[in-house]
Amino acid sequence: MSRPSTDTAPAVDRLRPRRSCLAVPGSNPRFLEKAQGLPADQVFLDLEDACAPLAKPEARHTIVKFLNEGDWTGKTRVVRVNDWTTEWTYRDVVTVVEGAGPNLDCVMLPKVQDAQQVVALDLLLTQIEKTMGFEVGRIGIEAQIENARGLNNVNAIAEASPRLETIVFGPADFMASINMKSLVVGEQPPGYDADAYHYILMRILMAARANDLQAIDGPYLQIRNVDGFRTVAGRAAALGFDGKWVLHPGQVEAANEVFSPSQEDYDHAELILDAYDHCTSEAGGKKGSAMLGDEMIDEASRKMALVVAGKGRAAGLKRTSTFEIPEA
């Protein structure tokens, strides 16, 4: 399906660091205050599951206050609204975006089941931006896949809007939707030899990458089991995911570490990029491949190095090695 058009080219940022995506109840001022000082790449202020129904109206205004008055320097600022099947969604979006649009980076839409739900949010955001005089298309969308229908439609969902920045896996609701047996979200269900989540994660990852989006893994509920968190986060990172939700301050540092390249890998990636640029240049002989030490590098090496170098730069790593032009 075609994406909705806007009057100006959207300016969303699909390269924001999202190694750690911290969930914060929108109805809890103490948690909203504390979150500002934590080293999470992204903070999403939650109006959905973390807010009781009676607390949602006031939580909208609390979120607006903290977005406008808080210090979120260095963080991607996201609000998770309620899903379109509820009576709260449109008012969530209107109140938050009208009240704090310039201080909001993305809106997260949970329980996305088809592309039209993303299109509807895109259109509503555009109307608010035009009405308020905001830059049209700047606020991004994060789409959360939480049931079987959403996974079946994930490719169309990923293509639905130029505002989309991420596809997010929501494991708890997804497990319930397919009747999966598991005691702990993110762990292997009893009786399975293989990782039962592999297919789900790969479907989400492929849809995201085919549309230049980020892929984010959902939460690990044993919030004090940091070793367990590292194991599950490591699985997602090995597949190629960009980050993971964190529910507790103790998980933030682990997520940032797991989804960042090591200093050695980052340095090596930067060296590959320098070496490839040199070997393909006039001065380097316009070669399609070259040797970097004992390693042959070519265009495929460059593409892999770009990914690692990009993640390292986003994580704030600094080079500790220098490329030396080989002697002729």
Backbone bond lengths (Angstrom), bond angles and torsions (degrees), N, CA, C in turn:
res aa  C-N    CA-C-N  psi(-1)  N-CA   C-N-CA  omega(-1)  CA-C   N-CA-C  phi
1 M - - - 1.449 - - 1.517 109.26 -
2 S 1.302 117.49 152.00 1.456 121.33 -178.10 1.526 110.16 -80.59
3 R 1.310 115.49 148.26 1.458 120.80 178.75 1.524 110.04 -80.54
4 P 1.337 117.04 147.03 1.462 118.92 176.61 1.513 110.25 -65.27
5 S 1.332 116.15 144.73 1.447 119.86 179.96 1.516 110.45 -94.41
6 T 1.321 116.06 156.18 1.458 121.57 175.20 1.518 108.81 -123.81
7 D 1.324 117.20 165.03 1.455 120.59 -177.37 1.514 112.45 -69.41
8 T 1.321 116.91 -26.58 1.455 120.79 177.43 1.513 108.63 -128.99
9 A 1.331 116.07 157.12 1.457 119.91 -179.39 1.517 109.41 -64.07
10 P 1.325 118.41 132.73 1.457 120.27 -179.68 1.519 111.26 -65.48
11 A 1.309 115.59 149.90 1.462 120.29 -176.75 1.518 110.65 -119.75
12 V 1.319 117.32 34.25 1.450 119.48 179.05 1.526 109.96 -67.46
13 D 1.313 115.96 158.66 1.463 121.64 -176.17 1.525 108.79 -119.19
14 R 1.328 116.01 102.30 1.463 120.29 -178.59 1.524 112.48 -86.20
15 L 1.315 117.22 4.60 1.459 120.87 -179.23 1.524 112.03 -110.39
16 R 1.334 117.46 12.65 1.467 119.25 178.30 1.529 109.72 -60.36
17 P 1.344 118.40 139.66 1.464 119.43 172.69 1.526 110.20 -62.52
18 R 1.320 116.80 131.12 1.464 121.49 178.06 1.530 109.95 -139.67
19 R 1.330 116.59 39.21 1.462 118.68 179.60 1.524 110.23 -60.28
20 S 1.309 116.62 -44.10 1.463 122.93 179.45 1.516 108.50 -122.12
21 C 1.336 116.26 123.60 1.466 122.46 -178.86 1.523 107.73 -117.61
22 L 1.329 116.35 100.03 1.461 122.04 -170.75 1.522 111.41 -85.52
23 A 1.338 115.68 124.85 1.463 121.88 176.65 1.525 109.35 -86.15
24 V 1.345 116.13 130.75 1.463 121.27 -179.62 1.519 109.30 -133.71
25 P 1.334 118.50 123.63 1.474 119.85 177.68 1.524 111.71 -58.68
26 G 1.324 116.82 126.73 1.457 120.00 -178.49 1.509 114.13 -70.07
27 S 1.319 116.85 -11.85 1.464 120.79 -178.40 1.525 112.93 -98.18
28 N 1.332 117.71 5.26 1.463 121.00 -174.58 1.527 110.72 -117.45
29 P 1.334 118.84 94.96 1.466 121.04 -178.03 1.524 113.73 -57.39
30 R 1.332 117.18 -35.20 1.469 119.50 -179.16 1.515 111.11 -63.95
31 F 1.335 116.92 -43.51 1.463 120.49 178.57 1.530 110.73 -68.81
32 L 1.328 117.24 -37.02 1.463 120.73 178.71 1.525 110.79 -64.13
33 E 1.303 116.78 -36.52 1.462 121.17 177.36 1.519 110.72 -68.46
34 K 1.335 116.45 -46.02 1.463 120.69 -176.86 1.519 111.64 -65.68
35 A 1.331 117.10 -36.62 1.469 121.00 -175.92 1.520 112.20 -60.07
36 Q 1.325 117.58 -28.28 1.460 120.64 -177.49 1.527 112.17 -64.66
37 G 1.320 117.21 -25.79 1.453 120.82 -177.69 1.515 115.01 -96.55
38 L 1.319 117.64 1.13 1.458 121.32 -179.12 1.528 110.74 -90.80
39 P 1.349 118.15 148.92 1.470 120.71 -175.03 1.527 114.19 -83.70
40 A 1.326 117.47 37.32 1.460 120.97 177.42 1.523 109.53 -77.98
41 D 1.335 116.00 142.22 1.467 119.83 177.45 1.524 111.17 -68.34
42 Q 1.314 115.90 -39.92 1.464 121.03 -178.59 1.521 109.22 -130.12
43 V 1.322 115.55 143.59 1.464 121.76 172.51 1.514 107.32 -123.86
44 F 1.338 117.03 125.59 1.462 117.70 173.34 1.520 109.74 -114.35
45 L 1.331 114.03 125.02 1.453 123.00 -178.06 1.524 106.64 -88.63
46 D 1.314 116.00 120.16 1.460 121.02 -163.95 1.522 113.09 -98.89
47 L 1.335 115.34 124.60 1.453 121.87 172.19 1.518 112.21 -103.59
48 E 1.341 116.73 -2.40 1.468 118.78 -175.21 1.528 111.16 -96.05
49 D 1.320 118.50 -108.19 1.460 121.74 -170.62 1.528 113.40 -61.46
50 A 1.337 117.46 -30.33 1.465 119.71 -176.78 1.523 113.07 -79.32
51 C 1.325 117.88 -4.81 1.467 121.68 -179.83 1.523 110.54 -116.60
52 A 1.324 116.68 127.23 1.460 120.57 173.58 1.526 109.12 -65.28
53 P 1.335 117.97 149.41 1.470 120.53 -178.08 1.526 113.87 -50.55
54 L 1.330 117.54 -43.43 1.462 119.47 -177.91 1.527 112.79 -71.07
55 A 1.341 116.82 -17.08 1.465 120.23 -178.34 1.522 113.04 -92.85
56 K 1.324 117.55 -10.92 1.464 120.29 -173.26 1.532 113.76 -62.18
57 P 1.341 120.27 -46.77 1.479 118.71 -178.03 1.528 113.27 -58.09
58 E 1.328 116.88 -45.24 1.461 119.47 -180.00 1.528 110.98 -70.50
59 A 1.351 116.77 -33.63 1.461 120.14 -179.49 1.527 111.69 -62.04
60 R 1.333 117.35 -33.69 1.472 119.92 177.37 1.526 110.44 -56.82
61 H 1.318 116.12 -46.02 1.460 120.32 -177.56 1.533 111.18 -72.52
62 T 1.323 116.55 -32.67 1.468 120.18 175.81 1.526 110.13 -63.43
63 I 1.320 116.53 -43.14 1.463 120.96 178.74 1.521 110.96 -63.14
64 V 1.318 117.29 -43.83 1.467 120.69 178.16 1.527 110.28 -57.69
65 K 1.312 116.58 -45.29 1.469 121.23 179.96 1.528 111.00 -59.80
66 F 1.337 116.86 -46.92 1.460 119.40 -176.40 1.522 112.08 -72.61
67 L 1.326 118.53 -33.08 1.464 119.93 175.38 1.524 111.19 -64.68
68 N 1.301 116.64 -39.51 1.460 120.94 -176.77 1.520 113.23 -79.54
69 E 1.325 117.09 -33.17 1.459 120.08 -172.75 1.523 113.91 -107.66
70 G 1.333 117.76 -15.36 1.456 120.34 -177.84 1.520 112.74 -81.26
71 D 1.319 115.21 167.81 1.466 122.20 176.97 1.530 108.33 -106.49
72 W 1.319 116.32 98.92 1.460 122.58 -178.46 1.527 111.43 -106.13
73 T 1.321 116.35 28.17 1.463 121.68 -176.31 1.526 111.20 -53.03
74 G 1.326 115.87 129.99 1.458 121.06 177.10 1.507 114.89 82.12
75 K 1.326 118.19 2.72 1.459 121.42 -177.57 1.533 110.74 -115.97
76 T 1.316 115.94 145.08 1.452 121.20 169.55 1.523 107.48 -79.97
77 R 1.332 116.73 125.32 1.464 122.67 -173.81 1.530 109.29 -100.64
78 V 1.328 115.33 117.47 1.464 121.83 -175.16 1.518 109.19 -129.93
79 V 1.319 116.50 145.53 1.466 121.50 170.98 1.523 107.45 -120.22
80 R 1.345 116.10 128.36 1.461 119.88 173.19 1.524 108.44 -92.26
81 V 1.321 115.49 116.56 1.458 121.23 177.55 1.526 109.03 -88.49
82 N 1.322 116.82 177.46 1.459 120.96 174.63 1.524 110.14 -80.64
83 D 1.346 116.22 160.76 1.462 118.94 -174.81 1.529 111.05 -80.34
84 W 1.325 116.06 163.30 1.461 122.05 -170.73 1.526 113.85 -65.26
85 T 1.324 118.85 -14.75 1.465 119.51 179.27 1.524 112.36 -80.10
86 T 1.343 117.17 -5.02 1.469 120.86 -178.68 1.528 110.40 -100.11
87 E 1.313 115.25 172.45 1.463 120.83 178.01 1.524 112.88 -88.47
88 W 1.328 118.37 1.07 1.461 121.20 -171.87 1.527 114.44 -100.32
89 T 1.311 118.40 -17.65 1.466 120.97 -165.31 1.516 113.92 -59.63
90 Y 1.339 117.11 -54.40 1.459 118.61 -173.33 1.521 110.96 -61.58
91 R 1.350 117.32 -38.54 1.458 120.11 -179.79 1.525 110.64 -70.92
92 D 1.336 117.82 -34.88 1.465 120.24 173.30 1.526 110.04 -55.26
93 V 1.329 115.55 -52.00 1.466 120.66 -175.30 1.525 110.85 -65.34
94 V 1.321 117.89 -48.42 1.462 121.40 -176.58 1.526 110.89 -61.99
95 T 1.337 117.12 -47.34 1.468 119.89 -176.80 1.520 111.42 -64.62
96 V 1.322 116.70 -46.54 1.464 119.93 -175.32 1.524 111.32 -71.39
97 V 1.318 117.38 -46.01 1.469 119.35 -175.56 1.531 111.02 -72.10
98 E 1.321 118.07 -42.21 1.471 118.83 176.38 1.525 110.73 -63.39
99 G 1.327 116.82 -37.41 1.457 120.42 -175.46 1.508 115.10 -81.11
100 A 1.341 117.56 -29.43 1.469 119.44 -173.18 1.518 112.66 -142.99
101 G 1.338 117.97 23.78 1.463 121.11 -176.21 1.517 115.45 -50.67
102 P 1.336 120.04 -45.84 1.463 120.18 -179.59 1.526 113.64 -64.69
103 N 1.325 117.50 -18.71 1.465 121.58 -179.15 1.531 112.15 -109.42
104 L 1.319 115.92 23.06 1.460 122.26 -179.17 1.521 108.68 -125.15
105 D 1.337 116.98 133.29 1.460 120.84 -179.78 1.524 112.90 -96.22
106 C 1.327 117.16 -40.81 1.470 120.52 -175.61 1.520 110.84 -147.83
107 V 1.320 114.85 155.67 1.453 122.57 168.57 1.525 107.44 -112.45
108 M 1.328 116.33 128.35 1.458 121.08 177.38 1.528 109.41 -96.41
109 L 1.329 115.70 126.36 1.460 121.30 179.41 1.524 108.99 -106.33
110 P 1.331 118.49 115.16 1.463 120.72 -178.42 1.525 112.13 -83.29
111 K 1.318 114.49 163.60 1.472 122.96 172.00 1.534 112.45 51.43
112 V 1.326 114.78 44.07 1.470 119.44 178.44 1.519 108.77 -71.87
113 Q 1.325 115.66 126.81 1.463 120.94 -176.84 1.523 113.37 -111.35
114 D 1.328 117.89 -24.76 1.458 119.64 177.46 1.523 109.51 -154.16
115 A 1.316 115.38 168.41 1.456 121.39 -174.31 1.524 112.15 -63.84
116 Q 1.323 117.51 -32.02 1.462 120.18 -177.16 1.524 112.09 -61.74
117 Q 1.327 117.67 -29.54 1.464 119.82 178.67 1.530 110.85 -67.27
118 V 1.330 117.18 -36.18 1.466 120.68 175.69 1.522 110.25 -69.92
119 V 1.333 116.58 -42.44 1.470 120.54 178.00 1.523 110.49 -58.77
120 A 1.334 117.24 -42.33 1.462 120.79 -179.94 1.525 111.20 -61.11
121 L 1.339 117.07 -42.21 1.463 119.71 178.34 1.524 110.60 -66.30
122 D 1.315 117.14 -41.36 1.462 121.34 177.45 1.532 110.53 -56.69
123 L 1.321 116.66 -47.81 1.463 120.47 -178.50 1.527 112.12 -64.64
124 L 1.331 116.66 -40.09 1.460 119.91 178.46 1.528 110.63 -64.58
125 L 1.320 116.80 -43.17 1.466 120.03 177.83 1.525 110.96 -60.98
126 T 1.318 116.43 -41.84 1.463 120.24 -179.97 1.526 111.10 -62.39
127 Q 1.331 117.25 -42.70 1.459 120.38 178.79 1.523 111.59 -61.86
128 I 1.334 115.96 -42.94 1.475 119.50 179.95 1.524 110.05 -64.88
129 E 1.333 116.41 -44.43 1.468 120.01 -179.23 1.529 111.06 -60.17
130 K 1.317 116.24 -43.56 1.463 119.08 178.98 1.527 111.47 -65.15
131 T 1.313 116.42 -43.20 1.464 120.68 -179.17 1.529 111.73 -62.72
132 M 1.327 115.86 -40.52 1.462 121.01 -175.47 1.524 113.40 -88.61
133 G 1.320 116.91 -8.02 1.455 119.65 -178.20 1.519 113.52 78.52
134 F 1.358 117.08 21.36 1.460 120.94 177.37 1.530 109.95 -81.57
135 E 1.317 116.19 163.88 1.464 121.32 173.80 1.524 109.45 -62.92
136 V 1.317 117.35 123.86 1.461 121.15 -176.40 1.524 109.86 -76.65
137 G 1.318 115.49 127.50 1.453 121.18 176.45 1.509 115.74 92.51
138 R 1.346 117.89 -1.29 1.467 119.14 -176.81 1.511 112.96 -73.84
139 I 1.322 118.23 -37.05 1.467 121.51 -177.31 1.523 108.97 -76.49
140 G 1.325 115.63 125.41 1.456 121.06 -178.00 1.522 112.53 -86.41
141 I 1.338 114.50 173.77 1.465 121.99 177.98 1.523 108.74 -125.91
142 E 1.330 115.98 137.64 1.460 122.34 169.66 1.519 107.34 -113.69
143 A 1.322 117.20 126.30 1.469 122.14 -177.71 1.517 109.85 -105.44
144 Q 1.326 115.69 125.58 1.460 121.24 -176.55 1.531 110.07 -103.94
145 I 1.332 115.97 124.79 1.466 122.92 179.88 1.521 108.38 -96.28
146 E 1.354 116.12 117.34 1.460 119.49 -172.87 1.523 113.94 -133.50
147 N 1.325 118.44 7.52 1.466 118.63 176.68 1.520 110.14 -152.97
148 A 1.333 115.60 173.63 1.456 120.89 -174.67 1.523 112.11 -62.56
149 R 1.319 117.25 -39.95 1.461 119.70 179.92 1.523 111.20 -63.92
150 G 1.312 116.29 -40.55 1.453 119.47 177.87 1.511 112.20 -62.16
151 L 1.341 116.67 -41.50 1.460 119.72 179.25 1.527 110.67 -66.53
152 N 1.324 117.54 -40.14 1.460 120.27 177.59 1.527 111.83 -60.25
153 N 1.328 116.53 -31.56 1.462 121.35 -176.76 1.522 113.27 -102.95
154 V 1.328 117.43 14.38 1.459 119.63 -170.22 1.525 112.67 -63.22
155 N 1.322 119.12 -32.86 1.465 119.69 179.61 1.527 110.65 -65.44
156 A 1.329 116.96 -45.71 1.470 120.29 178.40 1.524 110.87 -65.90
157 I 1.321 117.06 -36.89 1.467 120.67 178.12 1.524 110.04 -61.87
158 A 1.332 116.65 -43.25 1.467 120.83 -178.34 1.525 112.68 -66.20
159 E 1.322 117.14 -20.16 1.465 122.15 -179.91 1.526 112.80 -97.97
160 A 1.317 117.84 1.60 1.463 120.90 -163.94 1.520 115.12 -76.40
161 S 1.332 118.88 -25.06 1.463 119.58 -173.37 1.521 110.74 -153.41
162 P 1.344 117.17 141.04 1.470 119.36 174.35 1.525 112.61 -69.97
163 R 1.329 116.96 -10.05 1.467 120.48 176.73 1.529 112.39 -78.74
164 L 1.308 118.27 -18.01 1.466 120.33 -174.13 1.522 111.27 -61.39
165 E 1.326 115.50 133.47 1.457 121.33 176.14 1.520 111.86 -117.26
166 T 1.333 117.47 -33.05 1.466 119.72 -176.42 1.521 111.17 -142.48
167 I 1.331 114.27 155.50 1.458 123.12 164.90 1.526 106.10 -114.70
168 V 1.320 116.69 127.10 1.467 122.40 -173.08 1.526 109.68 -116.45
169 F 1.329 117.24 133.64 1.464 122.10 175.24 1.516 109.72 -87.43
170 G 1.348 116.77 126.70 1.464 122.25 174.96 1.514 109.68 -108.58
171 P 1.331 119.03 94.31 1.462 121.33 -168.65 1.524 115.48 -69.84
172 A 1.320 119.03 -37.47 1.467 119.39 -173.12 1.525 111.79 -64.41
173 D 1.326 116.79 -51.95 1.458 119.89 178.65 1.524 111.07 -66.22
174 F 1.322 116.60 -33.68 1.464 119.20 179.22 1.526 110.66 -64.67
175 M 1.321 116.40 -44.18 1.463 120.05 178.39 1.516 110.96 -57.95
176 A 1.334 116.06 -42.01 1.459 119.74 179.61 1.523 111.11 -66.02
177 S 1.336 116.88 -36.28 1.463 120.12 -176.02 1.522 112.88 -68.87
178 I 1.347 116.94 -25.80 1.471 119.13 -179.45 1.524 112.34 -111.81
179 N 1.343 115.63 7.67 1.464 121.06 177.92 1.520 112.19 62.62
180 M 1.318 117.23 41.11 1.462 121.84 179.42 1.521 110.34 -80.56
181 K 1.312 117.29 135.71 1.453 121.88 177.43 1.525 109.76 -88.85
182 S 1.327 115.78 124.27 1.459 121.17 174.97 1.514 108.43 -166.31
183 L 1.321 116.23 142.49 1.455 120.27 -179.92 1.519 111.72 -88.50
184 V 1.325 117.47 -29.18 1.455 122.11 -176.76 1.518 108.67 -131.04
185 V 1.330 116.65 124.29 1.458 120.03 178.50 1.520 109.72 -59.29
186 G 1.320 115.81 128.47 1.452 121.08 177.33 1.512 113.18 100.11
187 E 1.330 118.21 -15.04 1.450 120.53 178.52 1.517 110.67 -96.13
188 Q 1.314 115.82 165.51 1.449 121.46 -179.16 1.526 110.47 -72.08
189 P 1.321 117.80 127.46 1.466 119.85 179.40 1.518 111.66 -61.51
190 P 1.330 118.20 146.55 1.457 121.18 179.13 1.532 110.99 -58.59
191 G 1.330 115.32 138.69 1.461 119.25 175.84 1.519 114.50 91.04
192 Y 1.340 117.94 -0.25 1.455 120.76 -179.52 1.528 108.81 -107.38
193 D 1.326 116.69 133.70 1.455 121.37 176.94 1.529 110.75 -85.66
194 A 1.318 116.99 -34.59 1.466 121.68 -179.49 1.523 109.96 -100.02
195 D 1.314 115.63 164.65 1.455 120.84 179.12 1.524 108.84 -72.97
196 A 1.316 116.24 112.35 1.463 120.46 -175.82 1.522 112.51 -70.27
197 Y 1.306 117.72 -14.37 1.458 120.66 -178.79 1.521 112.91 -90.80
198 H 1.321 117.88 -8.85 1.460 120.85 -172.34 1.532 111.72 -58.53
199 Y 1.316 117.39 -46.85 1.459 121.04 -178.64 1.527 110.93 -61.34
200 I 1.337 116.28 -44.32 1.467 120.82 -178.60 1.527 110.19 -62.55
201 L 1.315 115.65 -48.43 1.461 119.70 -178.33 1.524 111.64 -62.85
202 M 1.327 116.85 -40.33 1.459 119.40 -179.02 1.530 111.75 -69.08
203 R 1.327 118.05 -36.37 1.466 119.88 176.02 1.528 110.60 -60.27
204 I 1.328 115.67 -45.27 1.463 120.45 179.61 1.525 110.66 -65.54
205 L 1.320 116.43 -43.20 1.465 120.61 -178.63 1.520 111.51 -63.16
206 M 1.325 117.29 -44.52 1.464 120.14 -178.67 1.531 111.39 -65.06
207 A 1.325 116.80 -41.48 1.465 119.75 177.95 1.523 110.90 -63.09
208 A 1.332 115.89 -41.16 1.464 119.61 179.38 1.520 111.29 -65.15
209 R 1.322 117.77 -49.76 1.458 120.73 -175.56 1.525 112.00 -67.04
210 A 1.326 117.62 -33.90 1.466 120.28 179.19 1.527 111.42 -64.43
211 N 1.326 116.41 -18.70 1.466 121.25 -178.62 1.531 112.25 -119.43
212 D 1.339 116.06 18.85 1.468 121.95 177.52 1.518 112.35 57.83
213 L 1.331 116.63 38.73 1.457 122.06 177.93 1.527 110.03 -107.79
214 Q 1.321 115.96 162.26 1.458 120.48 172.81 1.521 110.06 -85.79
215 A 1.315 115.91 153.02 1.463 123.07 176.72 1.520 108.52 -117.78
216 I 1.347 115.88 126.52 1.462 121.58 -175.08 1.522 109.36 -122.21
217 D 1.334 116.57 130.82 1.464 121.59 177.50 1.529 109.50 -83.55
218 G 1.320 115.73 151.60 1.458 121.56 -177.36 1.518 113.27 -81.29
219 P 1.338 117.59 -168.18 1.467 121.64 -169.01 1.524 114.32 -79.91
220 Y 1.315 113.36 160.25 1.469 123.33 171.07 1.524 105.48 -114.62
221 L 1.339 117.28 117.55 1.455 121.14 -165.46 1.530 115.15 -80.72
222 Q 1.330 118.28 -18.51 1.461 119.43 176.47 1.527 108.03 -80.23
223 I 1.324 116.08 81.77 1.453 120.44 -165.02 1.529 113.74 -66.66
224 R 1.315 118.50 -21.08 1.471 119.93 179.72 1.524 112.67 -97.67
225 N 1.308 117.47 -1.13 1.463 122.15 178.57 1.528 108.38 -95.23
226 V 1.322 116.09 80.57 1.464 120.41 -175.09 1.520 111.14 -68.24
227 D 1.338 117.37 -34.43 1.466 119.62 177.98 1.531 110.58 -63.60
228 G 1.336 116.12 -42.32 1.460 119.43 176.37 1.516 111.50 -63.12
229 F 1.327 116.38 -39.44 1.458 120.50 177.51 1.527 110.37 -61.09
230 R 1.321 116.66 -45.08 1.465 120.05 -179.78 1.525 111.45 -59.85
231 T 1.339 116.09 -40.30 1.457 119.79 -179.29 1.521 111.17 -62.56
232 V 1.330 116.15 -48.74 1.464 120.73 -178.15 1.528 110.69 -68.46
233 A 1.336 116.95 -41.54 1.466 119.92 177.88 1.526 110.81 -64.50
234 G 1.328 115.99 -37.22 1.461 119.61 178.83 1.512 112.44 -62.80
235 R 1.325 117.07 -34.91 1.465 120.94 176.30 1.520 110.53 -62.24
236 A 1.327 116.62 -46.59 1.461 120.07 -179.67 1.527 110.92 -66.44
237 A 1.332 116.88 -40.78 1.463 120.06 179.47 1.520 111.22 -64.15
238 A 1.337 116.96 -38.85 1.461 120.31 179.49 1.521 111.65 -63.43
239 L 1.327 117.04 -33.62 1.460 120.53 178.06 1.524 111.72 -71.99
240 G 1.321 116.98 -27.28 1.455 120.70 -178.91 1.516 114.92 122.03
241 F 1.335 117.50 7.68 1.468 120.15 178.35 1.532 110.04 -65.90
242 D 1.320 114.91 154.48 1.463 120.97 -174.80 1.516 113.62 -91.47
243 G 1.337 117.60 -19.94 1.452 119.63 -178.20 1.510 111.41 -178.33
244 K 1.339 114.75 -175.72 1.456 120.51 -175.74 1.525 109.12 -149.02
245 W 1.329 114.76 149.22 1.456 119.72 173.93 1.526 110.38 -65.28
246 V 1.326 115.58 146.32 1.461 121.12 171.87 1.527 107.43 -126.08
247 L 1.321 115.43 137.68 1.458 121.43 -177.18 1.517 112.68 -107.96
248 H 1.326 116.59 -6.28 1.468 120.70 -173.81 1.535 107.64 -146.27
249 P 1.331 118.05 144.32 1.470 119.29 178.88 1.519 113.69 -53.47
250 G 1.341 117.02 -30.23 1.457 120.09 -179.30 1.515 114.43 -67.33
251 Q 1.328 117.35 -16.59 1.462 120.59 179.12 1.525 113.28 -90.42
252 V 1.336 117.11 -14.52 1.464 120.24 -173.11 1.520 111.82 -62.82
253 E 1.325 116.88 -52.30 1.459 120.86 -177.32 1.523 110.98 -61.23
254 A 1.334 116.86 -39.44 1.463 120.05 179.42 1.522 111.08 -63.87
255 A 1.326 117.06 -42.36 1.466 120.17 179.17 1.518 111.05 -64.30
256 N 1.322 117.10 -44.76 1.460 120.09 179.88 1.522 111.31 -60.28
257 E 1.318 116.18 -37.55 1.466 120.22 -179.91 1.526 111.28 -71.67
258 V 1.326 116.97 -46.96 1.461 120.66 -175.23 1.528 111.78 -63.51
259 F 1.331 117.23 -38.62 1.456 120.55 -175.11 1.533 113.20 -94.52
260 S 1.333 116.99 12.13 1.458 121.34 173.42 1.521 109.07 -108.93
261 P 1.323 118.61 144.77 1.466 119.24 173.27 1.523 109.95 -70.45
262 S 1.310 116.71 155.07 1.460 119.65 174.21 1.522 109.28 -68.40
263 Q 1.319 116.28 160.77 1.464 119.85 177.84 1.517 110.76 -58.11
264 E 1.327 116.86 -40.26 1.469 121.02 -179.85 1.527 111.34 -63.33
265 D 1.326 116.54 -45.68 1.464 119.81 -179.85 1.529 110.99 -66.42
266 Y 1.332 116.43 -38.58 1.458 119.55 178.88 1.530 111.19 -64.40
267 D 1.324 117.38 -46.78 1.462 120.60 178.41 1.521 110.99 -59.02
268 H 1.331 115.88 -42.52 1.462 119.81 -178.63 1.523 110.83 -64.05
269 A 1.322 116.97 -39.84 1.457 120.35 178.73 1.529 111.19 -63.06
270 E 1.319 117.36 -42.91 1.458 120.37 178.94 1.531 110.81 -64.79
271 L 1.325 117.38 -37.05 1.461 120.53 177.30 1.526 111.42 -64.42
272 I 1.341 115.98 -40.44 1.466 119.91 178.17 1.530 110.13 -61.30
273 L 1.324 117.07 -43.74 1.464 120.44 -179.98 1.525 111.09 -62.84
274 D 1.334 116.73 -42.80 1.462 119.94 178.62 1.519 111.01 -64.97
275 A 1.336 116.09 -44.59 1.461 120.28 -178.11 1.520 111.53 -64.71
276 Y 1.336 116.79 -39.34 1.458 119.74 -179.84 1.526 110.52 -68.91
277 D 1.325 116.91 -41.60 1.463 119.53 176.82 1.520 111.10 -58.57
278 H 1.326 115.86 -40.06 1.463 119.38 -179.62 1.526 111.63 -68.79
279 C 1.332 116.96 -47.38 1.474 118.98 -173.44 1.527 112.13 -68.36
280 T 1.329 117.70 -24.99 1.466 119.75 179.31 1.528 112.57 -91.20
281 S 1.327 117.31 -3.69 1.459 121.35 -178.42 1.530 110.87 -85.18
282 E 1.322 115.67 170.74 1.481 121.14 176.35 1.513 109.94 -59.50
283 A 1.345 115.37 -46.08 1.463 119.64 -178.09 1.519 112.08 -65.10
284 G 1.314 116.11 -29.93 1.460 119.69 -178.62 1.515 114.75 -89.99
285 G 1.315 116.12 3.72 1.467 119.64 176.80 1.507 115.06 94.08
286 K 1.332 118.40 6.93 1.476 122.41 178.18 1.528 112.57 53.06
287 K 1.336 114.98 42.62 1.469 120.40 -178.76 1.533 110.24 -89.72
288 G 1.319 116.09 151.04 1.463 120.96 178.36 1.509 112.94 -86.51
289 S 1.320 116.85 -13.21 1.466 121.06 178.66 1.516 108.26 -151.07
290 A 1.325 115.24 162.41 1.455 120.37 -179.45 1.516 108.70 -158.29
291 M 1.308 116.49 175.28 1.453 122.23 177.52 1.530 109.24 -105.50
292 L 1.315 115.02 134.37 1.457 122.16 171.32 1.519 105.27 -117.26
293 G 1.330 116.28 97.40 1.451 119.67 -170.60 1.518 109.11 65.63
294 D 1.326 117.00 -122.76 1.462 121.49 178.08 1.523 112.67 -95.92
295 E 1.320 117.32 7.20 1.463 121.79 -174.24 1.524 111.00 -107.51
296 M 1.336 116.69 130.30 1.453 120.02 174.01 1.528 108.70 -85.09
297 I 1.327 116.40 131.63 1.456 120.21 178.94 1.524 109.58 -119.95
298 D 1.346 115.17 148.59 1.457 121.02 178.90 1.533 108.43 -150.33
299 E 1.321 117.17 -163.54 1.459 120.74 -178.09 1.527 111.77 -59.52
300 A 1.343 117.39 -39.86 1.464 119.90 178.73 1.527 110.47 -63.56
301 S 1.333 116.64 -38.54 1.464 120.30 176.98 1.516 110.60 -62.43
302 R 1.343 115.96 -40.53 1.456 120.44 -179.83 1.522 111.07 -61.48
303 K 1.348 117.06 -43.10 1.456 120.30 -178.50 1.527 110.99 -64.02
304 M 1.331 117.40 -43.14 1.466 119.87 178.45 1.528 110.83 -65.65
305 A 1.338 116.22 -38.69 1.459 119.90 -179.93 1.519 111.45 -67.05
306 L 1.329 117.55 -33.96 1.460 120.49 177.94 1.518 111.90 -59.87
307 V 1.337 116.20 -40.40 1.460 120.51 179.87 1.525 110.55 -63.13
308 V 1.336 116.55 -49.54 1.464 120.81 -177.65 1.526 110.50 -65.99
309 A 1.329 116.50 -43.04 1.457 119.71 -179.40 1.528 110.65 -64.99
310 G 1.330 116.64 -39.54 1.459 119.97 178.52 1.510 112.05 -61.58
311 K 1.320 116.90 -43.07 1.464 119.99 178.86 1.525 111.09 -67.11
312 G 1.325 116.62 -37.83 1.456 119.35 178.46 1.514 112.64 -65.59
313 R 1.325 116.16 -41.73 1.463 120.02 178.41 1.522 110.50 -64.64
314 A 1.333 115.59 -43.02 1.465 119.64 179.48 1.525 111.10 -62.69
315 A 1.339 116.53 -32.35 1.459 120.75 179.81 1.524 112.30 -81.34
316 G 1.333 117.39 -3.10 1.454 120.93 178.20 1.507 115.20 85.21
317 L 1.344 118.11 14.73 1.463 120.51 178.35 1.522 110.47 -69.65
318 K 1.314 116.31 146.97 1.457 123.27 177.73 1.528 109.55 -115.54
319 R 1.306 115.51 141.90 1.465 119.89 -178.45 1.516 111.47 -65.26
320 T 1.334 114.92 141.61 1.463 120.33 173.57 1.519 110.86 -120.26
321 S 1.346 117.17 10.66 1.467 121.32 178.92 1.526 109.20 -132.20
322 T 1.316 115.14 157.13 1.467 121.81 -178.91 1.522 109.36 -128.78
323 F 1.322 115.48 134.06 1.468 119.70 178.73 1.532 109.87 -76.99
324 E 1.320 115.90 130.15 1.464 121.12 177.73 1.529 108.74 -110.07
325 I 1.316 116.13 125.47 1.468 120.26 -179.29 1.520 108.86 -64.45
326 P 1.344 117.23 124.89 1.471 119.20 -178.40 1.515 111.82 -65.18
327 E 1.314 114.92 148.48 1.458 119.62 177.92 1.514 110.15 -69.51
328 A 1.317 116.03 143.49 1.468 120.78 -179.00 1.527 109.96 -67.54
